[in-house]
Structure formats: structure tokens, C-alpha cells
Amino acid sequence: QVQLVESGGGLVQPGGSLRLSCAASGSIFSINAMGWYRQAPGKQRELVATTSGGNTNYADSVKGRFTISRDNAKNTVYLQMNSLKPEDTAVYYCNAIVRLRFGTPLREYWGQGTQVTVSS
């Protein structure tokens, strides 16, 4: 019903930058929130940044380095990542809280994940 397609991951040197994109498609009435999470090997998935109703929320570890933004017309969310560190290495997952039809409950969807590797 709803697909989240991520792009923009890759290999970057410490101190470098990457921009992730995530486009939501399908039968969508409205999107309540979108965000990014990440999971490093052997660790639990953790919140990176979310945006909802013009408000943003960041993990302390990325504040001042990452910026989340959203294009509502395109149902797309972006994550600009600057000053990347080796500890930012993880699979990054897009997340969306969506209403499929008016008056129906919100549903949560996940993208397939995109690998970000920070290494020299």
C-alpha cells in the first residue's frame, strides 16, 4: 500500500557529508510524521531525527551535524549529514506515520534501509 524508497547512502571519509532521501508513494491520505532511524551492527535501531508538523527532533549524537527536512508536495524527507564520524556508520531506515484514508488509524511504515559507511 505504501512504499518508502531511500537513496543517497554510500562510503564517505570522516568529516565528509552525505544526503539521504526517502520518497513515500502509494495510497496516502496524509503523512503525520517522517523520520530517520539507524542500526549499527550488534546494536538496536535508534532514532536519528524526525519531523512532524514543522517540528524537528534529533538524537543528541547528531545535533548540530545532521539536518532533517521535508518536501510535503513530494512526500519526501531528506537527511543532510555533515561532519560524519566513523560512529555514524549504520544502516539508515526511513520511517513514516501515515493515514491511508480520512478518519482511519495512523499506520507506520519502514523503508528497506540504506548503508552509510564512514571510513578512511
Backbone torsions as a table, in degrees:
resi	resn	phi	psi	omega
1	GLN	NA	-48.0	179.0
2	VAL	-125.1	131.8	177.3
3	GLN	-118.7	138.6	174.0
4	LEU	-116.3	118.9	-177.1
5	VAL	-114.9	117.8	-178.2
6	GLU	-97.4	155.1	173.8
7	SER	-155.7	162.7	173.4
8	GLY	108.5	-4.8	178.6
9	GLY	-72.8	173.7	178.8
10	GLY	159.0	-166.3	179.6
11	LEU	-101.5	131.2	-179.9
12	VAL	-142.6	150.3	178.6
13	GLN	-78.1	155.4	175.7
14	PRO	-55.0	137.5	-176.6
15	GLY	89.8	-8.9	-178.4
16	GLY	-83.5	-175.4	-176.3
17	SER	-131.8	151.5	172.3
18	LEU	-143.6	153.4	174.9
19	ARG	-125.4	119.8	176.4
20	LEU	-95.1	145.6	175.4
21	SER	-127.7	149.8	177.2
22	CYS	-144.7	118.5	180.0
23	ALA	-108.7	129.5	177.2
24	ALA	-97.3	135.2	178.9
25	SER	-140.0	162.8	-179.8
26	GLY	122.6	-163.3	-177.8
27	SER	-84.6	89.1	-173.7
28	ILE	-118.1	125.8	173.4
29	PHE	-84.7	-46.3	177.6
30	SER	-158.8	156.3	176.3
31	ILE	-113.6	119.5	-177.5
32	ASN	-79.1	-40.8	-178.1
33	ALA	-156.3	154.1	172.8
34	MET	-137.1	153.9	-178.1
35	GLY	-166.2	179.7	179.2
36	TRP	-127.7	138.0	174.0
37	TYR	-127.8	163.9	178.2
38	ARG	-142.9	154.7	178.5
39	GLN	-139.1	117.1	176.4
40	ALA	-90.7	158.2	-179.9
41	PRO	-56.2	129.7	178.6
42	GLY	77.0	5.8	-178.6
43	LYS	-122.1	162.7	176.8
44	GLN	-78.7	156.7	175.6
45	ARG	-66.2	136.5	-177.9
46	GLU	-131.1	153.3	177.6
47	LEU	-70.6	136.9	173.2
48	VAL	-105.1	-55.5	-178.4
49	ALA	-162.2	146.6	175.4
50	THR	-136.2	157.6	176.1
51	THR	-139.4	134.5	-178.6
52	SER	-153.6	125.0	177.2
53	GLY	56.5	32.4	-180.0
54	GLY	87.5	-8.9	177.5
55	ASN	-94.2	149.0	178.3
56	THR	-126.6	154.5	-179.7
57	ASN	-141.3	134.9	-177.0
58	TYR	-128.2	148.9	168.6
59	ALA	-67.9	145.7	-178.8
60	ASP	-57.5	-33.2	-175.4
61	SER	-69.1	-16.5	-177.5
62	VAL	-116.8	-4.1	-179.1
63	LYS	-58.5	134.2	-180.0
64	GLY	86.2	-11.6	-180.0
65	ARG	-115.8	-36.0	-177.9
66	PHE	-108.2	146.9	176.6
67	THR	-133.2	125.5	176.6
68	ILE	-99.8	140.0	176.7
69	SER	-144.4	164.4	-174.0
70	ARG	-142.8	137.7	173.3
71	ASP	-108.4	100.4	-174.8
72	ASN	-64.8	-34.1	-179.2
73	ALA	-64.8	-29.0	-178.3
74	LYS	-104.4	2.1	-176.4
75	ASN	50.6	44.1	-174.4
76	THR	-126.2	140.0	175.8
77	VAL	-121.1	144.9	-177.8
78	TYR	-122.5	154.4	173.0
79	LEU	-134.4	107.0	175.2
80	GLN	-87.6	120.3	-176.8
81	MET	-115.2	115.2	178.8
82	ASN	-115.0	164.2	178.6
83	SER	48.6	48.5	-175.9
84	LEU	-65.5	145.3	-179.2
85	LYS	-120.2	156.8	177.4
86	PRO	-54.5	-33.5	-179.7
87	GLU	-72.2	-5.5	173.4
88	ASP	-83.5	-7.0	179.0
89	THR	-61.2	124.6	-177.2
90	ALA	-177.9	171.2	166.3
91	VAL	-88.6	126.3	-178.6
92	TYR	-100.6	129.2	-177.1
93	TYR	-115.2	134.9	173.5
94	CYS	-85.1	144.6	-179.0
95	ASN	-134.0	141.2	177.6
96	ALA	-140.4	137.6	173.7
97	ILE	-105.6	115.5	-164.6
98	VAL	-126.7	145.9	169.7
99	ARG	-109.4	121.5	-174.5
100	LEU	-80.3	-34.3	178.1
101	ARG	-144.2	157.0	-179.5
102	PHE	-56.4	129.9	175.3
103	GLY	83.2	-2.5	179.1
104	THR	-92.0	160.7	-178.1
105	PRO	-64.9	154.4	173.7
106	LEU	-69.2	145.8	177.6
107	ARG	-127.2	151.0	-178.4
108	GLU	-107.9	135.8	179.2
109	TYR	-130.3	152.7	-179.7
110	TRP	-127.0	146.5	171.1
111	GLY	-81.2	178.4	-175.9
112	GLN	-82.5	-14.0	179.1
113	GLY	96.8	147.2	176.0
114	THR	-135.7	135.2	-174.5
115	GLN	-80.8	131.7	171.4
116	VAL	-119.6	122.5	179.9
117	THR	-123.0	124.2	179.4
118	VAL	-112.2	109.7	-174.6
119	SER	-159.0	147.7	175.7
120	SER	-93.7	NA	NA
